[in-house]
Amino acid sequence: MKREIMTTGDGSKTIHMPDLNEQYHSKHGALQEARHVFIQMGLEYALEQQPDLGVLNILEYGFGTGLNALLTAIHTSSVAINYTGMEAFPVTQEEIDAMNYGALIHEEQVFQTIHNIPWNDEAVVNQQFKLVKKQMTFESVDFEADFDLIYFDAFGPRTQPELWKLSIFQSAYRALRANGVIVTYCAAGQVRRNMQEAGFQVERLPGPPGKREMLRGVKVM
């Protein structure tokens, strides 16, 4: 499938797939979206809700360009982070080289380190951030209470509804520990209902620029 590099509204780049009219990040601003949805509404919220955690375990559905991992790795916090990023179809080296996230936020070395780590090998990115990238599908997820926070960053349900079905969120629910958090940029009604049926307590939140709402769920037990 054809993939093109496009510049988003905040100057950061993303990958666009013209055949699907879909992109890896918001055309209104890749950096803005990632910071709002996954860092502010996800990471910072999870840390506030569980301040006594010595280590925060994060699972990302849809590692993609590595933007969410980059922003998490440079987030200033006293909590150590173990990060697992899942991706069925990793981006190419040429596409990685075209992304300008590291340059925009002056963290080029961290961005390159994240992408130089071999798939399925755990490695230390910095003192507070360990990363393992797993090449696997969402359907193959079989974790059991291993994570405190999930970044759900799949392609939208308009183009890939199979990634947003009930069984996917049931697996995500099992992967989280009690009081674990899941965040996604999507606010579609069926997605919200699937999350609720899976067991999450779900709330609608203000979305990033260009999007009215997003969703956050908590595994309340």
Secondary structure, DSSP 4 states (H G I P E B T S, - for coil): ---EEEE-TTS-EEEEETTTTEESS-TT-HHHHHIIIIIIIIIIHHHHH-TT-SEEEEEEE--TTSHHHHHHHT---SSEEEEEEE-SSPPPHHHHHH--HHHHTT-HHHHHHHHHSPTT--EEEETTEEEEEE---GGG----S-EEEEEE-PPPTTT-GGGGSHHHHHHHHHHEEEEEEEEES---HHHHHHHHHHT-EEEEEE-STT-SEEEEEE---
